[in-house]
């Protein structure tokens, strides 16, 4: 087998480089951080809307999570059952 024929079987890999103008390629994933911005946030402090979570709320949330998990598991089991019956009866 010739090497030209082997190259055609496997294709050719082309490397794409990001277009970042004058920024070196080693720094393209880490954008510079603007130190002058400080803590200027367009959103006001949200601490006034926070409230401590009670035991009842935690228990309610965990019960809903358990119900959602059981419902999702039943959907998966129903899908597996339907797919196996389609395969068996096909």
ChimeraX attribute file (.defattr): number of C-alpha atoms within 10 A of each C-alpha:
attribute: neighborCount
match mode: 1-to-1
recipient: residues
	/A:1	5
	/A:2	6
	/A:3	8
	/A:4	8
	/A:5	9
	/A:6	10
	/A:7	10
	/A:8	9
	/A:9	9
	/A:10	8
	/A:11	8
	/A:12	8
	/A:13	6
	/A:14	6
	/A:15	6
	/A:16	6
	/A:17	8
	/A:18	10
	/A:19	9
	/A:20	10
	/A:21	7
	/A:22	6
	/A:23	10
	/A:24	8
	/A:25	12
	/A:26	7
	/A:27	10
	/A:28	13
	/A:29	8
	/A:30	7
	/A:31	7
	/A:32	8
	/A:33	7
	/A:34	7
	/A:35	7
	/A:36	7
	/A:37	8
	/A:38	7
	/A:39	7
	/A:40	8
	/A:41	8
	/A:42	6
	/A:43	6
	/A:44	8
	/A:45	8
	/A:46	7
	/A:47	7
	/A:48	7
	/A:49	6
	/A:50	7
	/A:51	7
	/A:52	6
	/A:53	8
	/A:54	8
	/A:55	9
	/A:56	9
	/A:57	11
	/A:58	11
	/A:59	11
	/A:60	11
	/A:61	12
	/A:62	12
	/A:63	12
	/A:64	12
	/A:65	12
	/A:66	12
	/A:67	12
	/A:68	12
	/A:69	12
	/A:70	12
	/A:71	12
	/A:72	12
	/A:73	12
	/A:74	12
	/A:75	12
	/A:76	12
	/A:77	12
	/A:78	12
	/A:79	12
	/A:80	12
	/A:81	11
	/A:82	12
	/A:83	11
	/A:84	12
	/A:85	11
	/A:86	10
	/A:87	8
	/A:88	8
	/A:89	6
	/A:90	6
